[in-house]
Amino acid sequence: MTNAAKNVRHVLGLSGGKDSAALAVYMRDRVPQMEYFFTDTGAEVPETLDFLDRLEGYLQKPIARLHNDRPFEHLLKIYSNFLPSPRTRWCTREMKIRPFERFIAQDEAVTYVGIRADEFRDGYISTKPNITARFPFKDDGIKKEDVFRLLRDAGLDLPGYYKWRSRSGCRSGGARRGSGP
């Protein structure tokens, strides 16, 4: 083996929510070789997909669309119709992390995670030795109000579903408009 530098992939996962989108805006010019991806649960609201299309236009790069082998409804049956929650993160594990790790395979990768400086929670930390997580918002002191500013300044604003629900992704249970709180 030579001493040539390893080719490291830089990847940023988009949930369809404000924080990951603002991180993509923030990192766009900082890491030009960034790859963007979205892991579709199959239970996304139309506003999420519309927002991703707008974000893709802003980034001027494609957003890879990853899919799970089993649809959300199938996994919901396996979990006895128990919706995902912060304590039982089956959707994140099954429908987000597994497809992401397949996408990376054995490549060396740095994944950028959109947890803000004003959030007190852990983010994705891989158990795979080839994947390293970075948290630019935490490192750079970016807070919620900064996220809103980043999106506004990029001409993106918030995804449309924020008018009727508080978050995107698995923790919102894949609920569709009119299907409950």
N, C-alpha and C positions, 0 to 999 in steps of 0.2 A: 504494500500500500504506500502511496506517495504522501507527501505532506501537503498536498493540495487541500484547500479549504473545502469542508463539507458543504454540500448544497442544502441549506436549511430553508424549509418552507415557513412562511409567515402567514398565518391564517386568522381570520376574524369571523366568528359566528354571529349571525344576526338572528334575533328572536322575532323581529317584527315590532319590537317595542322601542321606546324612546332612548334608553340607555345604550343599547348595542348600536342603534343607528347613529347616535351622537358620537360614539366611539369610532365608528367607521368614518364619519366626517372629520373627526379630530386626527385620525391616523392616516387619512388618505395621502397627504403629502409628506408625512413623516416616514412612512414605509412604502415606497412606490411599488415594491414587488408583492404587496399584500394580496392574498387570495381571500375572497369573501364567500361565505356559504350560508345557506339557510336550510334547516332540517324541517321539512314539512311533515306534520303529524297526520295530515289527511283530514283534520278537523279545524282547519284555519278559517277564520272569518274572511270574507272578501276584502275588507278594509286592510287586513294585514298584507295580502298579496298585492293590492294596489299600492300600498306604501312601499313595499319592496321594489316594485317597478320604478317608482319615483326616485328611490334611493339609488338604484342601479344607474339611472340616468345621471344623477349627481356625481357618482363615483367614476363614471365613464369606464366601468369594468363590469364584466358579467358577475352575477351572484350565482354560484353553483347551487343547484336545488337538489338536496339529498333527501332520500326517502327511506323509511323503515320497511322491513320485509312484511310486517303485519300492520294492518290499519288500526287506528285508534279504537274503533268500535270493537275489534277483535280483542285487543288488550283489555279494554274495559270489561268485557265478559270474563276474561281470565281472572281479573281482579274483583270479581263479583260486584260489578257496577260501582265500585268504590272509586270516586274521583281522586285524582292526584291532589296533593296538598304539600305544604312545606315539610311536613313530617314524613309523608309517604310519597316519595318522589319517583314512583314507578314510571311515569311518563318521561321525565327527564332522562332517567337511566336507559329505558327501552327505546325511546323514540328520538332522543337527541344525542346522547353520549355514544351509544353503540354505532349509529350511522356515521358520526363524526370520526370515531376511531377507525372505522373501515375506510373512510375517505383518506385519512392520513396513512394508513397501513404501517409500513416499517420506516417511512421517511422521518428524518429529523424535522421537528416542527416546533415553532413557537406560536402559541395561541394567545390572542389578546382578548381579555375578558372585561366587560363593561360594568364592573362594580365601582360605584362612586366612593369618593372619600368620606361622604357623610352616611354611608351604609355600614352597618356593623354585622357583616355576615361573610362567610367564606364563599369562594367561588370554585369553579372547576379546577381541580388539581388532579392531573392524570396519574393513574397507577402505572402507566406505561413509561418506561425510561426514555423513550424517544420524543416525548411531548412535554414541553415546558410551558407553564402558564405565566403570563404577565398581566399586570393590573395597572395600566397607565393612568386611569382616573384617580385611583388611590395614590399612586406615586406622585402625581402632579397636583393633587389637591382639588380635583374637579368635583363640584357638588351639583345638587339637583338644579339649582338656578342656572348653573353653567351649561348643563345639558340642554335646557330650554333655549338658552341663547345660541348655542351651537346649531341647533336645528333651525331656529328662526333665521339666523344669519345665512344658512345654506339654502334658505327658501323652501324648506321641507315642512316645518311646523310639526305637529303631532300626528300620528296615525289617526284616521277617522274614528276608529272604535273607541278612542278615549272619551267620546261624547256619551257613551253608554256603558262602558266597563272600565275597570281601573288598571288592567294589565294584559299582557300578551302571553302566549305560550302555555305550557303545560299546567302551570299553577292556576290558570283561569279555567281549567277543566274542559277546554274545547267547546265551551258553551256557545251557542249561536244566538243571534239577536232574538229576543222574545222567548228564550227557553229558560228563563229564570234570572235570579239576581246576579 
